[in-house]
Amino acid sequence: MTTSRFYFRQLLSGRDFAKDDPMAAQMANFVYLIGDRETRDAVIVDPAYGVRDILDILDQDGMQLSGVLASHYHPDHVGGSMMGHTIEGVRELLEIKGTKIHVQAEEADLVKKVTEVSDGDLEIHQPGDHILVGDVRVDLLHTPGHTPGSQCFLVEGTLVAGDTLFLEGCGRTDLPGSDATAMYHSLHNTLAKVPDDTVLFPGHRYSFHSSATMGMTREMNYVFKPESEEQWLMMFGGQ
């Protein structure tokens, strides 16, 4: 059940921030702000592109940055070099406002390599961990598949899923470090425990709608159609 102190915003790159960046608009990344309205603490999920714009939005809302949640290490989510472009991200954010980046243990070295942050910048977590943003609890769900340390964030009836799960489809499993079998178990085991009335918020706007309940997603999204790991691998093992 969502409480009145729960602060949450979904921001679209190229529209709500980084408005003059064609790549930000093309990639259609979502950035999320999660916080506690009473303590004014807030975290940013996957800050990339216009990090100053994102911080300005937090400031305008009267919230204070207390951490960063990284769903996975790809540059369009945490910054770095991609397709010949340099994307702002956590490194530039830390130069403005020192804080910790919360990552799964299996993703720590990859985040450091891509962003050039240091060990001291990271808060490393294990599956099943949670953090408190003020008094708002955020559960860190380790959901490997797209990358080894991909994680989703479950908070107040909301699932922020990064590139693990979209309203239509899921993250690619044909990239370095990805694993189709792991993705099957993340979707059909780990995320199967998330209640139907939880609202899914993905890492990109790849659909007309920007969110949907998990019940609707399970009913409509083709990645939930296979009834076994074998069927899954036949359909998605080479995607």
C-alpha positions in Angstrom: 0.0 0.0 0.0 1.4 3.4 -1.0 1.8 5.8 1.9 1.4 9.6 1.8 5.1 10.1 2.5 6.2 8.1 -0.6 7.7 10.5 -3.2 8.0 9.1 -6.7 8.6 10.6 -10.1 9.1 9.1 -13.6 11.2 11.3 -15.9 11.7 10.7 -19.6 15.1 11.6 -21.2 14.8 14.2 -24.0 11.4 15.4 -22.6 11.7 16.0 -18.9 15.5 16.5 -18.8 18.3 16.7 -21.3 15.8 18.3 -23.6 18.5 19.5 -26.1 20.2 16.1 -26.4 19.1 14.1 -29.5 20.5 10.9 -28.2 18.6 11.2 -24.9 15.4 11.6 -26.9 16.3 8.7 -29.2 17.1 6.3 -26.3 13.9 7.2 -24.4 15.4 6.3 -21.0 13.4 6.6 -17.8 15.0 8.0 -14.7 13.2 7.6 -11.4 13.1 9.7 -8.2 12.2 7.8 -5.0 12.0 9.4 -1.6 10.4 10.2 1.7 8.4 13.4 1.7 8.7 13.8 5.4 12.5 13.5 5.7 13.1 14.9 2.2 15.6 12.1 1.4 15.6 10.9 -2.2 17.5 8.6 -4.5 17.9 8.7 -8.2 17.5 5.5 -10.3 19.8 5.4 -13.3 20.9 9.0 -13.7 22.2 9.6 -17.2 22.3 12.4 -19.8 21.4 15.7 -18.1 22.4 15.0 -14.5 22.2 18.7 -13.5 18.6 18.8 -14.8 17.7 15.8 -12.7 19.2 17.4 -9.6 17.3 20.6 -10.4 14.1 18.7 -10.4 14.9 17.2 -7.0 15.7 20.6 -5.7 12.5 22.2 -7.1 10.5 19.4 -5.3 12.3 20.2 -2.0 14.1 16.9 -1.9 17.7 16.1 -1.0 19.8 13.5 -2.8 20.9 10.7 -0.5 21.9 8.0 -3.0 21.9 6.5 -6.4 20.4 3.2 -7.4 21.9 1.6 -10.5 19.8 -1.0 -12.2 22.8 -2.1 -14.4 26.0 -0.9 -15.9 25.1 0.1 -19.4 26.1 3.7 -20.2 22.5 4.8 -21.1 21.7 4.1 -17.4 24.8 5.2 -15.5 26.9 7.1 -18.0 30.0 6.3 -20.1 30.9 5.8 -23.7 28.3 4.3 -26.1 28.2 4.2 -29.9 30.8 6.9 -30.1 29.0 9.2 -27.7 29.9 10.2 -24.2 26.9 10.1 -21.8 26.8 12.0 -18.6 26.1 9.8 -15.6 27.1 8.9 -12.1 30.6 10.1 -12.3 29.5 13.7 -13.2 26.8 13.5 -10.6 29.3 12.6 -7.9 31.4 15.6 -8.9 28.4 17.8 -8.1 27.0 15.9 -5.1 28.9 13.3 -3.3 26.9 10.2 -2.5 26.9 6.4 -2.8 25.9 4.3 -5.8 24.0 1.1 -4.8 24.9 -1.8 -7.0 24.6 -5.6 -6.8 28.0 -7.3 -6.1 28.1 -8.9 -9.6 27.7 -5.5 -11.2 30.3 -3.6 -9.2 33.4 -4.1 -11.4 31.3 -3.4 -14.5 30.0 -0.1 -13.2 33.5 0.9 -12.2 34.9 0.1 -15.6 32.2 1.9 -17.6 31.9 5.0 -15.4 35.4 5.3 -13.9 34.1 5.7 -10.4 36.0 4.1 -7.5 35.4 1.4 -4.9 34.7 4.1 -2.3 31.8 5.4 -4.5 29.9 2.1 -4.4 27.6 0.5 -1.8 27.7 -3.1 -2.7 24.7 -5.3 -2.1 23.7 -9.0 -2.1 20.4 -10.5 -3.3 17.7 -9.9 -0.7 19.2 -6.6 0.6 17.1 -3.5 1.1 17.9 0.2 1.7 15.9 2.9 3.6 15.3 6.2 1.9 14.3 8.2 4.9 11.8 5.7 6.3 10.7 4.4 2.9 12.0 0.8 2.3 13.3 -0.2 -1.1 13.9 -3.9 -1.7 16.7 -4.7 -4.1 15.8 -7.6 -6.3 18.7 -9.3 -8.1 17.4 -10.1 -11.5 20.3 -11.3 -13.7 19.8 -11.9 -17.4 20.3 -8.7 -19.3 23.5 -8.2 -17.2 25.0 -10.3 -14.4 24.1 -7.9 -11.7 20.9 -6.3 -13.0 18.5 -5.4 -10.2 14.9 -4.2 -9.9 13.6 -2.0 -7.1 10.4 -2.8 -5.2 8.9 0.0 -3.1 5.4 0.9 -2.0 3.6 -1.2 -4.6 5.9 0.0 -7.3 8.4 -2.1 -9.3 11.2 -0.1 -11.1 12.6 -2.7 -13.4 15.4 -1.2 -15.4 16.0 -3.3 -18.5 14.9 -6.5 -16.9 11.3 -6.2 -17.9 9.4 -3.8 -20.2 5.7 -3.6 -20.7 6.3 -5.4 -24.0 9.3 -7.7 -24.0 12.4 -7.8 -21.8 16.0 -6.8 -21.9 18.2 -8.3 -24.5 20.1 -11.5 -23.7 22.5 -11.6 -26.6 24.9 -9.0 -25.3 28.2 -9.6 -23.5 27.5 -10.8 -20.0 23.9 -11.5 -20.6 22.3 -14.9 -20.0 19.0 -16.1 -21.4 18.6 -18.9 -18.7 19.2 -16.4 -15.9 16.6 -14.0 -17.5 14.0 -16.8 -17.5 14.5 -17.4 -13.8 14.5 -13.7 -13.0 11.1 -13.2 -14.8 9.4 -16.5 -14.0 10.7 -17.0 -10.4 12.0 -13.8 -8.8 9.5 -11.4 -10.4 6.7 -14.0 -10.1 6.5 -13.2 -6.4 5.6 -9.6 -7.1 1.9 -9.1 -6.6 -0.4 -8.5 -9.6 -1.4 -5.0 -8.4 2.2 -3.8 -8.2 2.8 -1.1 -10.9 5.6 -1.8 -13.3 7.8 1.1 -14.3 10.4 0.1 -17.0 13.8 1.5 -17.9 12.8 2.7 -21.3 9.6 4.0 -23.0 9.3 1.2 -25.6 5.5 1.2 -25.4 2.7 3.7 -25.8 2.0 3.5 -22.1 4.7 4.3 -19.5 3.5 1.9 -16.8 1.2 -1.0 -16.2 0.2 -3.4 -13.4 2.2 -6.6 -13.1 -1.0 -8.5 -13.6 -1.7 -6.8 -16.9 1.9 -7.2 -17.9 1.9 -10.9 -17.2 -1.3 -11.3 -19.2 -0.1 -9.3 -22.2 3.7 -9.6 -22.4 4.8 -12.4 -24.6 7.9 -13.1 -22.4 5.5 -14.8 -19.9 3.9 -17.1 -22.5 6.5 -20.0 -22.3 5.5 -22.5 -19.7 9.0 -24.0 -19.1 12.6 -23.1 -19.3 13.0 -25.2 -22.4 10.2 -23.3 -24.2 11.7 -20.0 -23.1 15.1 -20.9 -24.5 13.6 -22.0 -27.8 11.8 -18.7 -28.1 14.3 -16.2 -26.6 17.6 -18.0 -26.3 19.1 -16.2 -29.3 17.5 -12.8 -28.9 
